[in-house]
Amino acid sequence: MKRASGCKTFGVALALGMAALGCHAETLLNYIPGPDDTGGMVMPAVNFDISAKSVSVTLGGASDTVTMYSLQDYVVWGSKPYADAVFNPAQSSAGWYSQLDPTQQNLPFSTRFGFFVTSGNVEMLPTASYVYIKATSISPGLSGYDVGYYIDVWGQDPPSSSEWLQVYGEGSAYNNNIAWGDSSGISMWHPVFVASGVGSYSATFEIYVGDGYGNALSDWTSASITLNWVAVPEPSTWMLGVLGGMVCLYFWRRRQEKTASQQV
Ligand SMILES: [Cu+2]
């Protein structure tokens, strides 16, 4: 009993020590790492069949699950390029700062999923119609944000990288629905998805053609796609757990051996 609580204390002390070391930030980021900086794009491809008045969407064989990490735990090409990075405190008024900065909430996130249009006939969409991406279901604790990197969503013009609009998830100011674009053009859009903690998350999106008020056009058929994320624990945290466990195991086995040799 005493040994176990000793191990616990040791683990906590080690964790605190490592956390103190981890506070040595070297790199100040003024932006959220994009998909190319964090493992590559995974893109739901949307196609409009103008004559059939239908929408289709596919991931084209790509994995439908992406891993979310907190900033310092991103692993890209086998290394952790953000191991010593924090967001520039000059950006602390930006919406993402408190959620994503390692000195603040340090939440897992990903920008890898991005919606794009495969067909070149967007200009043939019905006059005054808009294409919407609506989250029809979303795991508790998962939120999606637009940062204005890739598209003018809801009148951000010009897009500003300091925008941080929660478009999906509990508390969304936009009813889990965004107007993606219209016949004048639709750009690739990579929302930032943020998880409230480690675990598995998913969201289903309906992509439909609607009027200027978000109502679906009755003669068009929509399409749906489910995307998945898994937010993994910070390696520093679980490594400490493993390390602590090994130390405890070592002492436990030594005790067993001692007991065994005394019994002989
Ligand atoms: Cu993309």
Residues whose N, C-alpha, C, O or C-beta is under 5 A from the ligand:
A	BS01	CU	M41 M43 G114 M188
